[in-house]
């Protein structure tokens, strides 16, 4: 298996903020059994599984490159909140919130696994994420998205009340075959 370095990808990043809770209400999706469970002490292998399954198509890499100690310190920090979406009994997505020191909650990760896309869950799950973020009583909620994300991500965030506050570029280094193999051995 060749693990040559993949070509870097440039992404356009948009940082967004909202300063009041969403006013929308959405019905729970019908004919689908859903549950959102907060995970208080997530095993690292399970977190990496979720992160890879949700983020691979969007080129999420940062957390997969972290060592066990660094990842555990981040995930088990009392300011981190992680909740997993289950659909018909199987994991289908997750969101991760970080309480910042300046009375801000950041949605650091949010997404659905591929098998959950197209079921009408995206807007409903984002609303649940926002309700969880605002339950932490912040003065504002932040999120970042980029041009490698779902094509409607920016539009969806804005529909829920986020406003763009900054744009820029980021360089993403895709995972090599060796990195993917090493991750698979940790799962």
Secondary structure per residue as TSV (DSSP state, phi and psi in degrees):
chain	resnum	aa	ss	phi	psi
A	1	X	-	360.0	121.4
A	2	X	-	-82.4	138.9
A	3	X	-	-122.3	34.3
A	4	X	-	-56.8	150.6
A	5	X	-	-62.9	129.8
A	6	X	-	-77.2	153.1
A	7	X	-	-67.0	137.5
A	8	X	-	-65.4	149.2
A	9	X	E	-117.4	133.6
A	10	X	E	-96.3	130.9
A	11	X	E	-121.3	144.8
A	12	X	E	-88.5	121.6
A	13	X	E	-103.0	136.3
A	14	X	E	-122.6	125.0
A	15	X	E	-98.9	135.0
A	16	X	E	-128.7	155.7
A	17	X	E	-139.4	152.3
A	18	X	E	-133.1	144.0
A	19	X	S	-114.7	4.9
A	20	X	S	-150.1	152.2
A	21	X	-	-59.9	155.4
A	22	X	-	-65.3	148.6
A	23	X	-	-98.6	-9.6
A	24	X	-	-72.7	154.4
A	25	X	-	-132.9	140.0
A	26	X	-	-128.3	139.2
A	27	X	-	-70.3	151.8
A	28	X	-	-63.6	140.5
A	29	X	-	-56.6	140.2
A	30	X	T	-91.2	154.8
A	31	X	T	60.2	20.8
A	32	X	-	-134.1	128.6
A	33	X	-	-87.0	118.3
A	34	X	E	-122.1	152.3
A	35	X	E	-149.0	140.8
A	36	X	E	-118.6	118.3
A	37	X	E	-118.4	129.1
A	38	X	E	-76.3	136.1
A	39	X	E	-107.0	117.8
A	40	X	S	-85.5	-31.7
A	41	X	S	-142.4	72.7
A	42	X	-	-69.7	131.7
A	43	X	-	-64.3	139.7
A	44	X	H	-59.6	-38.7
A	45	X	H	-62.9	-39.8
A	46	X	H	-67.5	-41.9
A	47	X	H	-60.7	-45.8
A	48	X	H	-62.4	-37.8
A	49	X	H	-59.9	-49.3
A	50	X	H	-60.5	-48.3
A	51	X	H	-60.2	-44.2
A	52	X	H	-68.2	-45.1
A	53	X	H	-67.3	-35.3
A	54	X	H	-81.6	-43.0
A	55	X	H	-97.7	-9.5
A	56	X	G	-58.5	-45.6
A	57	X	G	-68.4	-18.6
A	58	X	G	-102.4	7.2
A	59	X	T	67.4	38.4
A	60	X	-	-74.5	129.6
A	61	X	-	-135.1	-30.3
A	62	X	G	-52.2	-52.0
A	63	X	G	-69.2	-27.1
A	64	X	G	-72.8	-21.9
A	65	X	G	-89.5	-5.9
A	66	X	S	-77.3	144.1
A	67	X	-	-73.7	167.8
A	68	X	H	-57.9	-45.5
A	69	X	H	-65.1	-44.3
A	70	X	H	-65.2	-44.2
A	71	X	H	-66.0	-43.4
A	72	X	H	-62.0	-42.1
A	73	X	H	-61.0	-41.0
A	74	X	H	-68.6	-49.1
A	75	X	H	-71.4	-32.2
A	76	X	T	-95.1	5.6
A	77	X	S	-66.8	137.4
A	78	X	T	-63.2	-17.1
A	79	X	T	-85.0	-5.3
A	80	X	E	-98.4	134.1
A	81	X	E	-125.7	127.7
A	82	X	E	-127.4	129.2
A	83	X	E	-131.4	139.0
A	84	X	E	-111.2	134.7
A	85	X	E	-90.7	129.3
A	86	X	E	-114.1	136.4
A	87	X	E	-124.5	122.1
A	88	X	T	50.8	38.6
A	89	X	T	90.2	-11.4
A	90	X	E	-110.2	147.9
A	91	X	E	-59.8	138.8
A	92	X	E	-134.0	-5.0
A	93	X	E	166.9	178.7
A	94	X	E	-160.8	164.4
A	95	X	E	-135.1	149.7
A	96	X	E	-129.1	129.9
A	97	X	E	-117.6	143.1
A	98	X	E	-122.6	122.6
A	99	X	E	-81.6	116.5
A	100	X	-	-87.1	160.2
A	101	X	T	-66.0	-20.6
A	102	X	T	-98.7	34.8
A	103	X	S	63.5	34.0
A	104	X	E	-123.8	139.9
A	105	X	E	-109.6	131.1
A	106	X	E	-110.7	131.5
A	107	X	E	-82.3	101.2
A	108	X	E	-82.6	-30.5
A	109	X	E	-146.5	138.8
A	110	X	E	-155.7	132.0
A	111	X	E	172.9	168.2
A	112	X	E	-112.4	150.3
A	113	X	-	-73.7	158.7
A	114	X	G	-55.7	-39.6
A	115	X	G	-68.7	-14.1
A	116	X	G	-98.3	-6.9
A	117	X	T	-72.2	144.6
A	118	X	T	84.4	3.6
A	119	X	S	-95.9	2.3
A	120	X	S	80.0	23.3
A	121	X	-	-96.0	-19.8
A	122	X	H	-56.2	-54.2
A	123	X	H	-64.7	-44.0
A	124	X	H	-61.6	-43.7
A	125	X	H	-68.1	-37.7
A	126	X	H	-63.4	-41.4
A	127	X	H	-60.8	-41.9
A	128	X	H	-62.8	-37.8
A	129	X	H	-63.1	-45.9
A	130	X	H	-65.8	-39.5
A	131	X	H	-62.3	-39.2
A	132	X	H	-66.4	-40.3
A	133	X	H	-64.2	-46.7
A	134	X	H	-70.3	-22.9
A	135	X	T	-66.5	-17.2
A	136	X	T	-82.4	1.3
A	137	X	-	59.6	50.7
A	138	X	-	-85.4	169.7
A	139	X	S	-85.1	-24.5
A	140	X	E	-157.9	161.0
A	141	X	E	-119.1	135.7
A	142	X	E	-116.6	153.7
A	143	X	E	-154.0	152.7
A	144	X	E	-122.9	145.4
A	145	X	E	-136.6	167.6
A	146	X	E	-146.3	174.0
A	147	X	T	-69.9	-6.2
A	148	X	T	-92.7	-7.7
A	149	X	S	-76.1	177.6
A	150	X	-	-51.0	138.6
A	151	X	T	-57.1	-24.9
A	152	X	T	-103.5	9.2
A	153	X	H	-60.3	-50.3
A	154	X	H	-60.1	-45.4
A	155	X	H	-60.9	-42.4
A	156	X	H	-64.4	-44.7
A	157	X	H	-59.5	-41.6
A	158	X	H	-68.1	-35.4
A	159	X	H	-59.9	-32.1
A	160	X	T	-88.7	2.3
A	161	X	T	110.8	3.0
A	162	X	-	-77.1	146.4
A	163	X	E	-121.4	136.9
A	164	X	E	-65.1	137.4
A	165	X	E	-122.8	-15.9
A	166	X	E	-162.9	151.6
A	167	X	E	-133.7	159.6
A	168	X	E	-175.2	-168.7
A	169	X	E	-120.6	150.8
A	170	X	E	-136.2	148.5
A	171	X	E	-106.7	125.3
A	172	X	E	-107.1	128.5
A	173	X	-	-99.4	105.2
A	174	X	-	-58.1	153.9
A	175	X	-	-67.0	139.9
A	176	X	-	-83.3	167.2
A	177	X	H	-59.0	-40.7
A	178	X	H	-61.8	-41.9
A	179	X	H	-64.2	-43.1
A	180	X	H	-62.3	-40.2
A	181	X	H	-64.7	-42.3
A	182	X	H	-63.6	-39.3
A	183	X	H	-65.1	-43.4
A	184	X	H	-59.3	-35.5
A	185	X	H	-70.3	-22.2
A	186	X	H	-86.7	-14.4
A	187	X	-	-82.7	360.0
